Amino acid sequence: MNQRWQKSSYCSEGSSCIHVSASPTGKVKLTESADPTGVILAARPTAFAALIRKAKEADHV
């Protein structure tokens, strides 16, 4: 089964982009456009949500 990857909304055209996908095992996976087959992060949805919250907090500091 092929995973469906969604490109980050912060990615501009032609840039190296982060892609996210929900795996059949329930984990959230991240990869980058330079190597779409190489998963660079796999986390449970709650851990991924915490990562996103912290990243947003850091953006406002």
Backbone bond lengths (Angstrom), bond angles and torsions (degrees), N, CA, C in turn:
res aa  C-N    CA-C-N  psi(-1)  N-CA   C-N-CA  omega(-1)  CA-C   N-CA-C  phi
1 M - - - 1.447 - - 1.528 109.99 -
2 N 1.314 117.17 125.73 1.455 121.87 178.72 1.517 110.31 -79.56
3 Q 1.319 114.59 138.13 1.453 119.34 175.81 1.511 109.74 -81.58
4 R 1.311 115.88 147.46 1.455 121.24 174.42 1.520 107.78 -97.22
5 W 1.306 116.09 122.30 1.454 122.52 -179.21 1.519 109.22 -103.14
6 Q 1.317 115.65 137.97 1.468 121.42 177.07 1.522 108.05 -113.36
7 K 1.329 115.68 128.39 1.463 121.06 -179.56 1.522 110.34 -75.69
8 S 1.312 116.27 142.05 1.459 121.78 178.11 1.515 111.21 -57.47
9 S 1.324 116.33 140.14 1.466 120.69 178.35 1.532 111.51 -71.35
10 Y 1.327 117.77 -12.96 1.464 121.66 178.42 1.523 112.46 -88.61
11 C 1.302 117.60 0.38 1.455 122.28 -177.13 1.525 110.54 -85.72
12 S 1.320 115.45 127.91 1.466 118.39 174.41 1.529 108.70 -91.48
13 E 1.273 116.55 161.47 1.463 121.68 -177.48 1.526 110.58 -61.42
14 G 1.330 117.01 130.92 1.452 122.03 176.41 1.522 114.16 87.19
15 S 1.321 118.33 -5.22 1.456 121.20 179.80 1.516 110.66 -88.95
16 S 1.323 115.42 163.28 1.448 119.89 171.33 1.525 106.77 -71.24
17 C 1.306 117.20 126.59 1.465 121.48 -171.32 1.515 111.83 -121.46
18 I 1.313 115.11 154.50 1.450 122.40 172.70 1.531 107.45 -95.09
19 H 1.330 115.79 137.62 1.456 122.31 176.63 1.527 108.35 -120.68
20 V 1.320 116.75 145.15 1.465 122.43 -179.18 1.530 109.32 -124.54
21 S 1.340 115.01 147.95 1.456 120.38 179.73 1.526 109.19 -151.82
22 A 1.311 116.05 148.15 1.467 121.14 171.77 1.525 106.80 -94.70
23 S 1.314 116.44 124.99 1.463 119.57 -178.45 1.526 110.58 -85.26
24 P 1.313 117.38 161.65 1.468 120.86 177.77 1.537 112.45 -60.59
25 T 1.326 117.65 -21.30 1.465 121.44 179.37 1.524 112.20 -83.58
26 G 1.337 117.10 -2.57 1.457 120.89 178.51 1.511 114.18 95.03
27 K 1.321 118.13 -2.48 1.459 120.68 179.05 1.520 110.47 -86.58
28 V 1.318 114.95 153.29 1.462 121.76 173.66 1.522 105.61 -95.23
29 K 1.325 116.86 132.32 1.462 121.43 -178.41 1.514 110.28 -121.03
30 L 1.336 115.43 144.38 1.455 122.33 175.41 1.515 109.22 -118.92
31 T 1.302 116.05 145.71 1.453 122.35 173.36 1.526 107.37 -145.08
32 E 1.306 117.01 174.04 1.453 120.28 176.80 1.517 109.97 -120.93
33 S 1.328 116.29 156.36 1.460 120.21 -174.88 1.520 112.44 -65.62
34 A 1.324 118.63 -24.36 1.460 120.99 179.28 1.531 111.45 -65.83
35 D 1.333 117.61 -29.24 1.460 122.55 178.28 1.520 109.05 -143.80
36 P 1.325 117.99 77.92 1.463 121.37 -174.69 1.523 115.05 -64.21
37 T 1.333 118.32 -13.57 1.455 119.63 178.74 1.522 112.18 -92.69
38 G 1.319 117.64 -11.69 1.462 121.50 -178.02 1.514 111.90 -97.61
39 V 1.322 116.83 109.79 1.457 120.86 178.23 1.522 108.12 -75.69
40 I 1.345 116.83 127.09 1.458 120.54 -179.29 1.522 112.61 -99.86
41 L 1.339 116.63 -12.94 1.456 121.10 177.45 1.516 108.48 -156.27
42 A 1.314 116.13 136.83 1.463 121.91 172.55 1.522 106.25 -135.30
43 A 1.318 116.77 126.15 1.460 120.74 -176.18 1.519 110.56 -146.23
44 R 1.323 115.25 157.55 1.460 119.69 172.71 1.523 108.05 -67.75
45 P 1.330 117.89 153.32 1.469 120.81 -178.41 1.532 114.20 -54.24
46 T 1.324 118.13 -38.21 1.470 119.64 -179.82 1.526 111.18 -67.44
47 A 1.323 117.53 -39.47 1.462 121.06 178.17 1.530 110.44 -68.23
48 F 1.333 116.91 -39.21 1.460 120.44 178.48 1.529 110.38 -65.17
49 A 1.320 117.54 -40.88 1.461 121.49 177.95 1.531 110.65 -61.84
50 A 1.341 116.93 -39.72 1.468 120.68 177.64 1.522 110.64 -64.92
51 L 1.323 117.83 -39.54 1.460 121.88 176.80 1.530 111.08 -60.73
52 I 1.318 116.93 -45.10 1.467 121.38 179.67 1.526 110.42 -64.20
53 R 1.331 117.54 -42.70 1.477 120.69 177.56 1.519 111.09 -58.67
54 K 1.320 117.26 -46.35 1.471 121.56 -179.84 1.519 111.24 -64.81
55 A 1.319 117.37 -39.19 1.468 120.72 178.63 1.525 110.31 -64.17
56 K 1.307 117.11 -39.69 1.473 121.10 178.42 1.526 110.39 -67.19
57 E 1.346 117.04 -40.46 1.459 120.75 177.24 1.523 110.86 -61.93
58 A 1.308 117.71 -43.38 1.462 122.57 -179.70 1.525 111.07 -63.87
59 D 1.317 115.96 -31.08 1.466 120.84 -179.81 1.531 111.21 -69.00
60 H 1.326 117.82 -22.64 1.461 121.84 -177.88 1.524 113.37 -98.97
61 V 1.325 117.58 2.63 1.467 120.78 -178.60 1.504 110.27 -85.63
